[in-house]
Amino acid sequence: TAADLANAFRKTSGSKVPDDYCERLKGLNFGGFRGFLNGAIDLVFRWKSPDEEQARWYVADYKSNRLPQGQKDPGTFRDYRPAALLEEMGHAHYFLQYHLYLVALHRYLRWRIPDYDYDRHVGGVFYLFLRGMQGANAVGDSGVFWDRPSKTRIEALSRVFELDEKDQPAGEVG
């Protein structure tokens, strides 16, 4: 339920999600989860930064949102500064979206990599606001939002979506 999601966010820390977002989650109008959620991750990639020993997995999602909301002209790079991106991330529930994408990646990598560990293998998520990106200095400046939620939060959210044996759809193995 929405309350379960809000509790998983509230009881864990370690991301750029504002504290008041938990209250917004509780207000979402949907019932319990059964079966499958639909969605599409734009890109999963593996990259090794110069200061790390091994490559990590990342999720990237491309956004063509025009900021500020409702603006008709092209706007400027200033419209895509970190504070504006945070506001849009909350407004459009992209915080929830990328956490769900990271839960999916976490579950997939746990299944595929024998010695998998979230802290070692996952680098986080990039939301790329295409209208606001400006070259090599984009991260932290304009158009690019990055976060790496804690392992504790991703595992708590993953547990929200676990099915009990009695909830398993007929013919499926848990």
C-alpha positions as a Markdown table, in Angstrom:
| # | Residue | x | y | z |
|---|---|---|---|---|
| 1 | Thr | 0.0 | 0.0 | 0.0 |
| 2 | Ala | 1.0 | 3.6 | -0.2 |
| 3 | Ala | 1.5 | 3.6 | 3.6 |
| 4 | Asp | 3.9 | 0.7 | 3.3 |
| 5 | Leu | 5.9 | 2.6 | 0.7 |
| 6 | Ala | 5.9 | 5.8 | 2.9 |
| 7 | Asn | 7.1 | 3.7 | 5.9 |
| 8 | Ala | 10.0 | 2.2 | 3.9 |
| 9 | Phe | 11.1 | 5.7 | 3.0 |
| 10 | Arg | 10.6 | 7.2 | 6.4 |
| 11 | Lys | 12.4 | 4.4 | 8.3 |
| 12 | Thr | 15.5 | 4.6 | 6.1 |
| 13 | Ser | 17.8 | 7.3 | 5.1 |
| 14 | Gly | 20.6 | 7.9 | 2.7 |
| 15 | Ser | 19.2 | 9.6 | -0.4 |
| 16 | Lys | 18.4 | 13.1 | -1.7 |
| 17 | Val | 14.6 | 12.6 | -1.1 |
| 18 | Pro | 13.2 | 15.5 | 1.0 |
| 19 | Asp | 11.7 | 14.4 | 4.3 |
| 20 | Asp | 8.2 | 15.7 | 3.4 |
| 21 | Tyr | 8.1 | 13.4 | 0.4 |
| 22 | Cys | 7.0 | 10.5 | 2.7 |
| 23 | Glu | 3.8 | 12.4 | 3.5 |
| 24 | Arg | 3.1 | 12.8 | -0.2 |
| 25 | Leu | 3.6 | 9.1 | -0.7 |
| 26 | Lys | 1.0 | 8.3 | 1.9 |
| 27 | Gly | -1.5 | 10.3 | -0.1 |
| 28 | Leu | -1.1 | 8.2 | -3.3 |
| 29 | Asn | -4.4 | 6.6 | -4.3 |
| 30 | Phe | -3.8 | 2.9 | -5.1 |
| 31 | Gly | -4.6 | -0.3 | -3.4 |
| 32 | Gly | -2.3 | -3.1 | -2.5 |
| 33 | Phe | 0.2 | -4.5 | -5.0 |
| 34 | Arg | -0.5 | -7.8 | -6.7 |
| 35 | Gly | 1.3 | -9.4 | -9.6 |
| 36 | Phe | 3.6 | -7.1 | -11.8 |
| 37 | Leu | 4.2 | -3.4 | -12.0 |
| 38 | Asn | 4.8 | -2.0 | -15.5 |
| 39 | Gly | 7.5 | 0.5 | -16.3 |
| 40 | Ala | 10.5 | 1.0 | -18.5 |
| 41 | Ile | 14.0 | 1.8 | -17.5 |
| 42 | Asp | 15.5 | 4.0 | -20.2 |
| 43 | Leu | 19.1 | 2.8 | -19.7 |
| 44 | Val | 21.1 | 0.6 | -17.4 |
| 45 | Phe | 24.9 | 1.0 | -17.8 |
| 46 | Arg | 28.1 | 0.0 | -16.1 |
| 47 | Trp | 30.8 | 2.6 | -15.6 |
| 48 | Lys | 34.0 | 2.9 | -13.6 |
| 49 | Ser | 34.9 | 6.3 | -12.3 |
| 50 | Pro | 38.5 | 7.2 | -12.1 |
| 51 | Asp | 38.5 | 7.1 | -8.3 |
| 52 | Glu | 36.9 | 3.6 | -8.0 |
| 53 | Glu | 38.5 | 0.2 | -8.2 |
| 54 | Gln | 35.7 | -1.5 | -10.1 |
| 55 | Ala | 32.8 | -0.5 | -12.4 |
| 56 | Arg | 29.3 | 0.0 | -10.9 |
| 57 | Trp | 25.8 | -0.4 | -12.4 |
| 58 | Tyr | 23.7 | 2.7 | -12.9 |
| 59 | Val | 20.1 | 3.5 | -14.0 |
| 60 | Ala | 19.6 | 6.5 | -16.3 |
| 61 | Asp | 16.3 | 8.1 | -17.2 |
| 62 | Tyr | 15.9 | 10.7 | -19.8 |
| 63 | Lys | 13.4 | 13.6 | -19.2 |
| 64 | Ser | 12.2 | 16.2 | -21.6 |
| 65 | Asn | 10.3 | 18.2 | -19.0 |
| 66 | Arg | 10.0 | 21.9 | -19.7 |
| 67 | Leu | 10.9 | 23.8 | -16.5 |
| 68 | Pro | 9.4 | 25.7 | -14.9 |
| 69 | Gln | 6.1 | 23.9 | -15.2 |
| 70 | Gly | 3.9 | 25.3 | -18.0 |
| 71 | Gln | 6.6 | 27.4 | -19.6 |
| 72 | Lys | 6.2 | 27.6 | -23.3 |
| 73 | Asp | 9.5 | 29.3 | -24.4 |
| 74 | Pro | 12.7 | 27.3 | -24.3 |
| 75 | Gly | 13.8 | 28.7 | -21.0 |
| 76 | Thr | 17.4 | 28.8 | -19.8 |
| 77 | Phe | 19.9 | 26.5 | -18.1 |
| 78 | Arg | 19.1 | 28.3 | -14.8 |
| 79 | Asp | 15.7 | 26.7 | -15.0 |
| 80 | Tyr | 17.4 | 23.3 | -14.5 |
| 81 | Arg | 19.5 | 24.1 | -11.5 |
| 82 | Pro | 19.6 | 21.5 | -8.6 |
| 83 | Ala | 16.8 | 23.2 | -6.6 |
| 84 | Ala | 14.4 | 23.2 | -9.6 |
| 85 | Leu | 15.2 | 19.6 | -10.4 |
| 86 | Leu | 14.5 | 18.6 | -6.8 |
| 87 | Glu | 11.1 | 20.3 | -7.0 |
| 88 | Glu | 10.3 | 18.6 | -10.3 |
| 89 | Met | 11.5 | 15.2 | -9.0 |
| 90 | Gly | 9.0 | 15.5 | -6.2 |
| 91 | His | 6.1 | 17.0 | -8.2 |
| 92 | Ala | 6.3 | 14.2 | -10.8 |
| 93 | His | 7.0 | 11.4 | -8.3 |
| 94 | Tyr | 10.3 | 10.6 | -10.0 |
| 95 | Phe | 11.7 | 9.9 | -6.5 |
| 96 | Leu | 9.4 | 6.9 | -6.2 |
| 97 | Gln | 10.1 | 6.0 | -9.8 |
| 98 | Tyr | 13.8 | 5.8 | -9.5 |
| 99 | His | 13.6 | 3.9 | -6.2 |
| 100 | Leu | 11.5 | 1.3 | -7.9 |
| 101 | Tyr | 13.9 | 1.1 | -10.8 |
| 102 | Leu | 16.8 | 0.6 | -8.4 |
| 103 | Val | 14.8 | -2.2 | -6.6 |
| 104 | Ala | 14.4 | -3.9 | -10.0 |
| 105 | Leu | 18.1 | -3.5 | -10.7 |
| 106 | His | 19.0 | -4.7 | -7.2 |
| 107 | Arg | 16.9 | -7.8 | -7.6 |
| 108 | Tyr | 18.3 | -8.5 | -11.1 |
| 109 | Leu | 21.9 | -8.1 | -10.1 |
| 110 | Arg | 21.4 | -10.2 | -7.0 |
| 111 | Trp | 20.2 | -13.0 | -9.2 |
| 112 | Arg | 22.9 | -12.6 | -11.9 |
| 113 | Ile | 26.1 | -11.8 | -9.9 |
| 114 | Pro | 27.3 | -14.5 | -7.5 |
| 115 | Asp | 29.0 | -12.2 | -5.0 |
| 116 | Tyr | 26.6 | -9.3 | -5.5 |
| 117 | Asp | 26.5 | -6.5 | -2.9 |
| 118 | Tyr | 24.5 | -3.3 | -3.5 |
| 119 | Asp | 27.2 | -1.2 | -1.9 |
| 120 | Arg | 29.9 | -2.6 | -4.2 |
| 121 | His | 27.9 | -3.0 | -7.4 |
| 122 | Val | 25.4 | -0.2 | -7.7 |
| 123 | Gly | 26.4 | 3.3 | -8.4 |
| 124 | Gly | 23.0 | 5.0 | -8.3 |
| 125 | Val | 20.7 | 6.8 | -10.7 |
| 126 | Phe | 20.9 | 9.7 | -13.1 |
| 127 | Tyr | 17.9 | 11.7 | -14.2 |
| 128 | Leu | 18.9 | 13.5 | -17.4 |
| 129 | Phe | 16.8 | 16.6 | -18.0 |
| 130 | Leu | 17.7 | 17.0 | -21.7 |
| 131 | Arg | 16.6 | 20.6 | -22.0 |
| 132 | Gly | 18.9 | 21.7 | -19.2 |
| 133 | Met | 22.1 | 19.7 | -19.8 |
| 134 | Gln | 25.2 | 21.7 | -20.8 |
| 135 | Gly | 28.3 | 19.7 | -21.5 |
| 136 | Ala | 30.9 | 18.3 | -19.2 |
| 137 | Asn | 29.9 | 20.5 | -16.2 |
| 138 | Ala | 26.3 | 19.3 | -16.1 |
| 139 | Val | 26.4 | 17.2 | -13.0 |
| 140 | Gly | 25.5 | 19.3 | -10.0 |
| 141 | Asp | 25.2 | 22.4 | -12.2 |
| 142 | Ser | 22.3 | 22.1 | -14.6 |
| 143 | Gly | 20.1 | 19.4 | -16.0 |
| 144 | Val | 21.4 | 16.3 | -14.2 |
| 145 | Phe | 20.1 | 14.8 | -11.0 |
| 146 | Trp | 22.1 | 12.0 | -9.4 |
| 147 | Asp | 21.3 | 10.0 | -6.3 |
| 148 | Arg | 22.4 | 6.7 | -4.7 |
| 149 | Pro | 19.9 | 5.6 | -2.1 |
| 150 | Ser | 21.2 | 3.5 | 0.8 |
| 151 | Lys | 21.2 | -0.3 | 0.7 |
| 152 | Thr | 18.9 | -0.2 | 3.7 |
| 153 | Arg | 16.3 | 1.8 | 1.8 |
| 154 | Ile | 16.5 | -0.3 | -1.4 |
| 155 | Glu | 16.2 | -3.5 | 0.6 |
| 156 | Ala | 13.3 | -2.1 | 2.7 |
| 157 | Leu | 11.4 | -1.2 | -0.5 |
| 158 | Ser | 12.2 | -4.6 | -2.0 |
| 159 | Arg | 10.5 | -6.2 | 1.0 |
| 160 | Val | 7.4 | -4.1 | 0.4 |
| 161 | Phe | 7.0 | -5.9 | -2.9 |
| 162 | Glu | 7.6 | -9.4 | -1.7 |
| 163 | Leu | 4.7 | -11.8 | -2.0 |
| 164 | Asp | 3.7 | -14.2 | 0.7 |
| 165 | Glu | 3.1 | -17.8 | -0.5 |
| 166 | Lys | -0.7 | -17.3 | -0.2 |
| 167 | Asp | -0.4 | -14.2 | -2.5 |
| 168 | Gln | 1.4 | -16.0 | -5.3 |
| 169 | Pro | -0.6 | -16.0 | -8.5 |
| 170 | Ala | -1.5 | -19.6 | -9.6 |
| 171 | Gly | 1.2 | -21.4 | -11.5 |
| 172 | Glu | 4.1 | -19.1 | -10.5 |
| 173 | Val | 7.0 | -20.1 | -8.4 |
| 174 | Gly | 8.2 | -17.7 | -5.6 |
